[in-house]
Amino acid sequence: MARPPRAPTVQFSKFYVRLSDGAVAPAFIAPCGFTSKSFSRSKTFGETNVPACPDEDKPSWTERDVQSMTSSISGDGVLMKSAVATWEAALASVESIECEVELVYPDGDSELYTGFYHLESFEITGTKGERVTASIAMQSDGEVTYSRETA
């Protein structure tokens, strides 16, 4: 019996977080060591309660207007020697760094998010009997663009 087709999903190894090297024609580098990654986008709203005129005894409805949008990237994993200089440079920079987040499907199609981010935190943690780990948190600095690439 043939296996039924599955919905396309993304494997962990095809979820990329890449930082620009800052060149005019940037090369994007994916620091090694992540064992978990997170990419988030969100909105903040201004809220207004609008009365149900002319019957003001009825509950009012809340209407929301978008005030701002933001995005964040975070990750945890093993501290890799090859990644430390990249994270240290990003933390030392007072300028935001161009980043890409890409999700690649088995058929070669991908979702690509690009924007500038500040490295908010770079934390190194060690526990006796285990390998040293690191965690990072990045916050967007301006617009994050989205595109779908098809193979």
Residue pairs with C-beta under 8 A, 6 or more apart in sequence:
8 105
8 106
8 107
8 109
9 105
10 103
10 104
10 105
12 37
14 103
14 104
14 105
15 37
15 101
15 102
15 103
16 30
16 100
16 101
16 102
16 103
16 104
17 30
17 31
17 34
17 37
17 39
17 73
17 75
17 99
17 100
17 101
18 28
18 29
18 30
18 99
18 100
18 101
18 102
19 28
19 29
19 30
19 31
19 86
19 90
19 97
19 98
19 99
20 26
20 27
20 28
20 29
20 97
20 98
20 99
20 100
21 27
21 28
21 29
22 97
22 98
26 98
28 98
28 99
28 100
29 86
31 80
31 82
31 83
31 86
31 87
32 80
32 82
32 83
33 77
33 78
33 79
33 80
33 83
33 134
34 75
34 76
34 77
35 76
35 77
35 78
36 75
36 76
36 77
37 73
37 74
37 75
38 72
38 73
38 74
38 75
39 71
39 72
39 73
39 101
39 113
40 71
40 72
40 73
40 74
41 69
41 70
41 71
41 113
41 144
42 69
42 70
42 71
43 66
43 67
43 68
43 69
43 70
44 66
44 67
44 68
44 69
44 70
45 64
45 65
45 66
45 67
46 64
46 65
46 67
47 62
47 63
47 64
48 62
48 63
48 64
48 65
49 60
49 61
49 62
49 63
50 60
50 61
50 62
50 63
51 60
52 58
52 59
52 60
52 61
69 143
69 144
70 139
70 140
71 113
71 115
71 117
71 139
71 140
71 144
72 137
72 138
72 139
72 140
73 99
73 101
73 117
73 136
73 137
73 138
74 135
74 136
74 137
74 138
75 135
75 136
76 133
76 134
76 135
77 133
77 134
77 135
78 131
78 132
78 133
78 134
79 124
79 131
79 132
79 133
79 134
83 134
87 119
87 122
87 134
87 136
88 122
90 97
90 119
90 122
90 138
91 119
91 122
93 119
96 116
96 117
96 118
96 141
96 142
97 116
97 117
97 118
97 119
98 114
98 115
98 116
98 117
99 114
99 115
99 116
99 117
99 138
100 112
100 113
100 114
101 112
101 113
101 114
102 110
102 111
102 112
102 113
103 110
103 111
104 110
107 151
108 150
108 151
109 148
109 149
109 150
109 151
110 148
110 149
111 146
111 147
111 148
111 149
112 146
112 147
112 148
112 149
113 144
113 145
113 146
114 144
114 145
114 147
115 140
115 141
115 142
115 143
115 144
115 145
116 140
116 141
116 142
117 138
117 139
117 140
117 141
118 138
118 139
118 141
119 136
119 137
119 138
120 137
120 138
120 139
121 135
121 136
121 137
122 134
122 135
122 136
123 134
123 135
123 136
124 132
124 133
124 134
125 132
125 133
125 134
125 135
126 132
126 133
